[in-house]
Amino acid sequence: MDHLVVPFRQFVLKVHSRCDLACDHCYVYRSADQGWRAQPAVMATATADRVGARIAEHARAHRLPRVHVVLHGGEPLLAGAARLGQIAVALRGQLAGVCELDLRIHTNGVLLDETFCQLFDAHGIRAGISIDGDRAANDRHRRYAGGRSSYDQVVRAIDLLRGDRYRHLYLGLLCTVDLANDPLAVYDALLAHDPPRIDFLTPHATWDNPPARPPGAPAAYADWLIAIFDRWNGSGRPVDIRLFDSVIRTTRGQGSRTEAIGLTPSDLIVIETDGGYEQADSLKVTYHGAPATGYDVFGHSLDEVGHHQGIRARQSGLGGLCDQCRRCPLVTSCGGGLYAHRYRSGTGFSNPSVYCPDLTKMIKHIGSERRPPAAPAGRSHSLSATDLAELAAGYGGAAAIGRLAQAQRSLRRALLAAVYQRASASASLERRAHERLSAAWDLLADVDQRAPQVLESVVAHPYVRAWAAYCLGRLDTDGPGGDVTEAELGYLAAIAMAAAIRARLDAQAEIPAAGGSLHLPTLGQLALPGTGPRSSATVTATSGGAVTVLAGGEQWRAVALESPPGLRFERPRDGSWRPARYLTAPGISIALEDADPYRDCHQWPAADRCSGAELGRWQQGFGAAWSLIATEYPAYREGLAAGLTTIVPLAPAPGDREISSAARQAFGAVAVARPADPAVLALLLLHEFQHVKLGAILDMYDLFDRTDGRLFRAPWRDDPRPLEGLLQGTYAHVAVAEFWRARYLADGPDAAAAASHFARWRAATAESIETLASSGSLTPMGQWFADGMRATVAPWLDVQVPVSAVPVPR
Amino acid sequence: MVMTVADDQAVEFPSDLEDLHLTPLPEIAESGAGADALARILAEESSRHVPVAAFNSSI
């Protein structure tokens, strides 16, 4: 299927095609492509107006909230203040009311003066300047045609920008690396200009024209950059360095901020002075004509040029790389390097970067440097090949599921620590909240030391992660503090206290009573009538198992129960204590979670507390569903018994539609609106637990290129789906197809309907497996995973079904 | 993390998720252990194309 256009968000406008310097390392004038010779010197205002209209058209179509336009050259200041002002007016006029325009200019600085700065200020144009370091470094290449130095003019321009009056327009500095320069002298010289940002650019090169390296230094560019990284990192990273930041981000699975690194699809396009669209300036180093697209703003929309093969090649992520890159463990960070740097006559761009040794060394160095020094060495979670084979086939035994659960527990411990750490640093929380947070953390750490197994049982509760992720999202949203409340952070104390009670430890905690109730995860919920929104409960536990709750002037006394864990109140009040309840069947006991305040993280709203009668219906339905799973689906039974810990009842959907859900944040839990038919419940459990398993696998491994933003046809939906959605759906439907296959082969009363369902879902699943496999975006492990699913599903395609059951092709 | 799966069934495939089972919580908080995997997963959540709970049954 043809994928949708990745919208452009960055536009490089060549407003002038000539330059007033004659830098001998310039890729515009000194490269294979000499396209600049055919360009008009200056972009006409009418052309700029057309550019603005095309960008506006594109922004509307893709609902872009913001676009970035860089006025570039040649040397853009040669266009003159008047023309630059006209271009800015044209762009802002076209984009007014459509989207925000981030307007920038990149200049060599030699002409930059007060007049230009006033113009920039008036039109909101921020400026970046090219400079290669100190005077000696800069003048190695950046000279006038007669050989005269440009250094003094450039520094004067920087001084103008960094002054108080125009500081807000100062974007930063761009430095081209030259191995002949001392890296630390270059870094110190750049830093002395107090830039908000520095970017380092390796000289554009290809396999046909590789970068010069000294003998015996196969990664000399890495060595040069690493020297700066170490100085920068060791001094607390005093300035934003885009290249290093991008390496750090990509090694964490985040997007890159530069095309030079990472798999993030390129969203940049160049528009020449004549209005022609070009792919990327860096391609000028490959061969004459390489950047050209044949399209222009007068005759073609940006969506049209977005389908150009060259543009798409820079958006195809992992699928666009050569085999060597695809197999490289660093590929998600490196991304094959800059597209132009892969070029070699004969093989085109299907090569590693000519800077591969440098990228490898630099990424490994930065990756090792940023690791926390106290992190335990050499211990990481893993799956065995057997585990992976079982899971890829759609199943997974107790050992495999157990390993997924262990990994989730580590993740939760890291989440708890992160919530504590970030909330502690919050300036917007009141002193009382900080005191309670600190006390809760101390109790948690104490229980962790004295009864680690018990704490682990509480932390394994599915909605601990949902709570932590919610808090971290809030804490990260609006700077320090965010808008997470004291009551929300109180869940940490509730976790600690629940574990202390279960472990029979002497402990006391002040726990916010959000919504007039005290929730103790895995134990239950106590209604506290008469308490206000800022009320709290003092909970005290003793080693003898006695528990008291003091809130709103009232006291409740209870005794801790061991199995199942719970509390028995001495003076039960009608409905005040809502204990955790369980559904049981031979070989399995799971919580029916209808109280946890963080359970409502599924797409469908959670149901309220179940009545006793409803609990009975759940028990009856679950018992029958489990019996069906145990007898008819033994390949799934063991994994479910090992990993399914919780069912959250959902509110019934309109029209009694069967609904269910799994949440990535809630390993072990499945949310279901109780169906009347136990067989349907069995199907929903099988389906949703596939998502649970796959989510935990994806927490451990990359199965696909996460930066691939393409959408693919999913046979079970009308709208195209992103790769992860397609993978999740496919994996779930392996189980769905298997469910109906068994029902069909059992030849029971629903055999005819089952045949139809089976025929539909085996075809849909087989089709989506092939879509995944041919996407070009699966990692080697992802490809292997797709092979595993295919091995399960392929034999089903040979199972004979009645002709009437065969789905009609869409 | 990208890796190649071999046929050897005894092979273990480590992920970048550190085993923090035996690491005391204060040490995790102090050292930032697990932060790399966490950052990746949280970033993935925030940039996810598919809403967290959008994987619903179609039966």
Interface residues (C-beta under 8 A of the other chain):
Chain A: T251 R252 G253 Q254 G255 R327 C328 P329 V331 T332 R371 P372 P373 A374 A375 P376 R379 S380 H381 S382 L383 S384 A385 T386 L388 A389 Q406 A407 R409 S410 L411 R413 A414 L415 L416 A417 A418 Y420 Q421 W441 L444 A445 D448 Q449 E456 A469 L472 G473 D476 C601 H602 Q603 W604 E658 I659 S660 S661 A662 A663 R664 Q665 A671 V680 L683 L684 H687 E688 H691 D699 M700 Y701 D702 R706 G709 W716 R717 R721 P722 E724 G725 Q728 G729 A732 V736 H757 T779 P780 M781 W784
Chain B: M1 V2 M3 T4 V5 A6 D7 D8 Q9 A10 V11 E12 F13 P14 S15 D16 L17 E18 D19 L20 H21 L22 T23 P24 L25 P26 E27 I28 A29 E30 S31 G32 A33 G34 A35 D36 A37 L38 A39 R40 I41 L42 A43 E44 E45 S46 S47 R48 H49 V50 P51 V52 A53 A54 F55 N56 S57 S58 I59
